Amino acid sequence: MFFLSLRHILMDICRYRYTCEIDAPCHVVYEVLKPPKTSAERLAWDKSIAGYERVHTYNENLFIAVIVTPTVFTGLISQREFLDLFTFRTIDTDSSQTHWVFATSVKDERRPETRNYVRAFTHPSGYSATAISSGRTKVEFFINIETGGMLPRSLVEMAMPSQQIKYIESLKKEVKRRCK
């Protein structure tokens, strides 16, 4: 019941929701969805971001990381920097297991805002991976961000789907690579 409530809450509060299915076991997809410990691990496969760095680790399931996005629309939208707290949870229901990656923005004196990037803000958001069968996984993305800066909302609405599609394509390629 908790899973259903959590999913519905995220559906209600999140501005963007994407769903895809990946031909791979759920545990492989989940391991790729979880932000890794090093920048090199993430940047090796994720073509939707320009930078990634763990700022502080509390434990293996709770840490703060910075994600920097690339410029979009040939520089019309400048790079954004997200300083987010990530946590992971696996929720069991009667019929399945859902693996979650949750994120929300935080302030941390170890990573103050700079002039190099526009600081964007992640409201409570999450990714989930649920096995459909032994070799197929449903992935849902519940995203609620403020891009910051002086961008017209219509421009953000145009850019967001293409960035998320780029992430999903990168995710699928990395999952396929790990399944070989």
Secondary structure, 3 states (H helix, E strand, C coil): CHHHHHHHHHHHHCCEEEEEEECCCHHHHHHHHCCCCCHHHHHCCCCCCCEEEEEEEEECCEEEEEEECCCECCCCECCEEEEEEEEEEEEECCCCEEEEEEEEECCCCCCCCCCCCEECEECCEEEEEEEEECCEEEEEEEECEECCCCCCHHHHHHHHHHHHHHHHHHHHHHHHHHHC
